[in-house]
Amino acid sequence: MAALVSPAPAHADPVIDYTGKTAQTVCALLDSTPTFGGIAVVGQLIHNDGLSYESAGRVIKLSIEAYCPRHVALWNRFVESANSQTPDHTPAVVAPTRVA
């Protein structure tokens, strides 16, 4: 009977997995180039590793939240700038949401 009540299998989230492996590196890269261009380069590097641009944005956001909150203001300005530049005001390339 216990076998019938086993927990559902866990589904891995590639963004969470990638963030866990690279968040400190993301923060180090942002420390070395704390600019919109630096964020764009980090996003492109993550994309080059096989994640979508949206997922790259999530990785950057989660990395900042967990390991380098000193970059929250930069990230939020980047998101606002990217969103204001898209015609339909949808998030641009690697700028999914602001950090609260």
FENCORJO-V242962 format. One record per pair of residues at least 12 apart in sequence whose ideal C-beta (glycine too) atoms are under 7 Angstrom apart, sorted by the first residue. I is the first residue (numbers start at 0). GAP is how many residues later the second one is. Records with the same first field share a line. If there is no record, write none. Layout:
I->GAP  GAP
This chain:
13->37  41
14->40  43  44
17->33  41
18->40  43  44
21->37
22->39  40  43  44
23->43
25->16  33  34  37
26->36  40  41
28->13
29->12  38  41
33->37  40
35->42  45
38->21  39  55
41->18
42->13  14  17  50  51
45->13
52->40  41
53->42
55->38
56->37  38  39
57->38
59->15  34
60->14  35  36  38
63->35
64->34
71->27
74->24
75->22  23
77->17
78->16  18  19
81->13
82->12
